[in-house]
Amino acid sequence: MNKKVITESKELFARCEALAKVNKRAVIVIDGRAASGKSTLADSIAQSLCGHVVHADDFFLPFDMRTADRLSQAGGNIHYERFAEEVVKKLDGDFDYGVFSCSEGKVTHHKHIPAHGPVIVEGAYSALPLFGKYYDLLVFVSASFDARMERIIRRNGTERAEVFRDKWIPLEEHYFETFAIEENADIIFDTTDA
């Protein structure tokens, strides 16, 4: 499969549909930058393919694990141990995984993923090499920094946007650069003008 940068969702959907025809339990990973449209894209692909979405945000790192040492690790901002156990090791059947609540700082409920249909895993850190190549297709979603900051301000407000700019975005960029996530993606999807 040749990697290429695309800006039209129609082409991306066609690639995903072709994959799902060949592999009924296709796993599509959508990694990428904050506010680039990963969640919206994953939901649309899942609806199109009658698939199921797993959100990497459901695996935020619990507060007591957010040490300077852990956050200095590329990809250390996700509870990767739990993601490996609850998702990666169980993709061949039905499974439940815990959903982390940022407001409560703990897993508050579980989400069920049936054994049939494609699985779309979305979110930064979802292609962490620690998990191995557990997916059939890796899509990297990006947009210009200005476009993403505008979206974050609209979504989270100016004060929270500063936290994204100063803390969360640098952590993501460290992960992307350390593991060459964008360079290793099968498809790069640019949503700057979306």
C-alpha positions as CSV (number, residue, x, y, z in Angstrom):
1,M,0.0,0.0,0.0
2,N,1.5,3.3,-1.0
3,K,1.3,6.1,1.5
4,K,0.0,9.4,0.3
5,V,-1.3,12.7,1.6
6,I,-5.0,13.1,1.0
7,T,-7.5,15.8,1.8
8,E,-10.7,14.2,0.6
9,S,-12.6,11.9,2.9
10,K,-14.1,10.1,-0.1
11,E,-10.8,8.6,-1.0
12,L,-10.0,7.6,2.6
13,F,-13.5,6.0,3.0
14,A,-12.9,4.0,-0.2
15,R,-9.6,2.6,1.2
16,C,-11.3,1.6,4.5
17,E,-14.3,0.0,2.7
18,A,-12.0,-2.0,0.5
19,L,-10.1,-3.2,3.6
20,A,-13.3,-4.2,5.4
21,K,-14.4,-6.3,2.4
22,V,-11.3,-8.3,2.6
23,N,-11.1,-8.5,6.4
24,K,-14.4,-8.4,8.3
25,R,-12.5,-7.7,11.5
26,A,-10.3,-5.0,10.1
27,V,-8.6,-2.8,12.6
28,I,-8.1,0.8,11.5
29,V,-6.0,3.1,13.7
30,I,-6.5,6.8,13.4
31,D,-3.6,8.6,15.2
32,G,-2.7,12.2,14.8
33,R,-2.6,15.7,16.2
34,A,-4.9,17.3,18.8
35,A,-8.0,18.9,17.2
36,S,-7.3,17.5,13.8
37,G,-10.6,15.6,13.6
38,K,-9.7,12.1,14.6
39,S,-12.9,11.4,16.6
40,T,-15.2,12.8,14.0
41,L,-13.5,10.8,11.3
42,A,-13.5,7.6,13.4
43,D,-17.2,7.9,14.1
44,S,-18.0,8.5,10.4
45,I,-15.9,5.5,9.3
46,A,-17.5,3.3,11.9
47,Q,-21.0,4.3,10.8
48,S,-20.1,3.7,7.2
49,L,-18.7,0.2,7.9
50,C,-21.0,-0.8,10.7
51,G,-17.9,-0.8,12.9
52,H,-17.0,0.0,16.4
53,V,-14.9,2.8,17.8
54,V,-12.3,2.6,20.6
55,H,-11.2,5.9,21.9
56,A,-7.6,6.3,23.1
57,D,-8.9,9.1,25.4
58,D,-10.6,6.4,27.4
59,F,-7.1,5.4,28.5
60,F,-5.9,8.7,29.9
61,L,-3.2,8.2,32.4
62,P,-4.6,8.1,36.0
63,F,-3.5,11.1,38.1
64,D,-1.3,9.1,40.4
65,M,0.7,7.8,37.4
66,R,1.4,11.2,36.0
67,T,4.9,11.5,37.3
68,A,7.6,13.6,35.6
69,D,9.4,10.3,34.7
70,R,6.3,8.8,33.1
71,L,5.4,12.0,31.2
72,S,8.9,12.2,29.9
73,Q,8.4,8.9,28.1
74,A,7.3,9.2,24.4
75,G,3.8,8.0,24.6
76,G,3.8,7.8,28.4
77,N,0.7,10.0,28.6
78,I,-1.5,7.1,27.9
79,H,-2.2,4.1,30.2
80,Y,-0.6,1.9,27.7
81,E,-0.5,-1.1,30.0
82,R,-4.3,-1.2,30.3
83,F,-4.8,-0.5,26.6
84,A,-2.6,-3.5,25.7
85,E,-4.4,-5.8,28.1
86,E,-8.0,-4.6,27.5
87,V,-7.9,-3.9,23.7
88,V,-4.9,-5.1,21.8
89,K,-4.9,-8.6,23.2
90,K,-8.6,-9.0,22.7
91,L,-9.3,-7.7,19.2
92,D,-10.1,-11.2,17.8
93,G,-13.3,-11.5,19.8
94,D,-15.8,-9.5,21.8
95,F,-14.4,-7.5,24.7
96,D,-15.1,-4.8,27.2
97,Y,-12.8,-2.0,28.2
98,G,-12.8,0.5,31.0
99,V,-13.6,4.2,30.2
100,F,-11.5,6.6,32.2
101,S,-13.3,9.8,33.4
102,C,-11.0,12.8,33.6
103,S,-13.3,14.6,36.0
104,E,-13.3,11.6,38.4
105,G,-9.7,10.5,37.8
106,K,-10.7,6.8,37.4
107,V,-12.5,4.2,35.2
108,T,-16.2,4.8,35.8
109,H,-17.8,2.4,33.4
110,H,-17.1,-0.1,30.6
111,K,-17.7,-0.1,26.9
112,H,-18.6,-3.3,25.0
113,I,-17.1,-4.1,21.6
114,P,-18.9,-6.9,19.7
115,A,-16.9,-9.7,18.0
116,H,-18.2,-8.7,14.5
117,G,-17.3,-5.8,12.4
118,P,-14.3,-3.5,11.9
119,V,-12.7,-1.8,14.9
120,I,-11.6,1.8,14.5
121,V,-9.1,2.9,17.2
122,E,-8.8,6.6,17.4
123,G,-6.6,9.0,19.3
124,A,-3.1,10.2,19.9
125,Y,-0.8,7.4,21.1
126,S,-3.0,4.7,19.5
127,A,-0.1,3.6,17.2
128,L,2.5,3.3,20.0
129,P,5.0,0.8,18.8
130,L,4.8,-1.0,22.2
131,F,1.5,-2.4,21.0
132,G,3.1,-4.0,17.9
133,K,1.4,-3.7,14.5
134,Y,-2.0,-4.7,15.7
135,Y,-3.8,-2.8,13.0
136,D,-4.4,-3.3,9.2
137,L,-4.3,0.4,8.3
138,L,-2.7,3.4,10.0
139,V,-4.1,6.8,9.2
140,F,-2.4,9.9,10.5
141,V,-4.6,12.9,10.8
142,S,-3.2,16.4,10.8
143,A,-4.0,20.1,10.2
144,S,-2.1,23.3,10.4
145,F,-1.2,24.5,13.9
146,D,-3.4,27.6,13.5
147,A,-6.4,25.6,12.3
148,R,-6.0,23.2,15.3
149,M,-5.6,26.0,17.8
150,E,-8.8,27.7,16.5
151,R,-10.7,24.4,16.9
152,I,-9.3,23.9,20.4
153,I,-10.3,27.5,21.4
154,R,-13.9,26.9,20.1
155,R,-14.1,23.5,21.8
156,N,-12.3,24.2,25.1
157,G,-12.0,27.9,25.5
158,T,-8.9,30.2,25.5
159,E,-7.6,29.2,29.0
160,R,-7.7,25.4,28.2
161,A,-6.2,26.1,24.7
162,E,-3.1,27.5,26.5
163,V,-2.8,24.2,28.4
164,F,-3.0,22.3,25.1
165,R,-0.4,24.5,23.5
166,D,2.0,24.4,26.4
167,K,1.6,20.9,27.7
168,W,-0.4,18.4,25.7
169,I,0.6,19.3,22.2
170,P,4.4,19.1,23.0
171,L,3.9,15.7,24.6
172,E,2.1,14.5,21.4
173,E,4.8,16.0,19.2
174,H,7.5,14.2,21.3
175,Y,5.7,10.9,20.7
176,F,5.2,11.6,16.9
177,E,8.8,12.5,16.4
178,T,10.3,9.7,18.6
179,F,8.4,6.9,16.8
180,A,8.1,8.6,13.4
181,I,4.3,8.0,13.6
182,E,3.4,10.3,10.7
183,E,6.2,8.9,8.5
184,N,5.1,5.3,9.2
185,A,1.4,5.9,8.5
186,D,-0.2,4.3,5.5
187,I,-2.3,7.4,4.8
188,I,-1.8,11.0,5.9
189,F,-5.1,12.8,6.0
190,D,-4.9,16.6,6.1
191,T,-8.0,18.4,7.5
192,T,-6.7,22.0,7.5
193,D,-9.4,23.1,5.1
194,A,-12.2,20.9,6.5
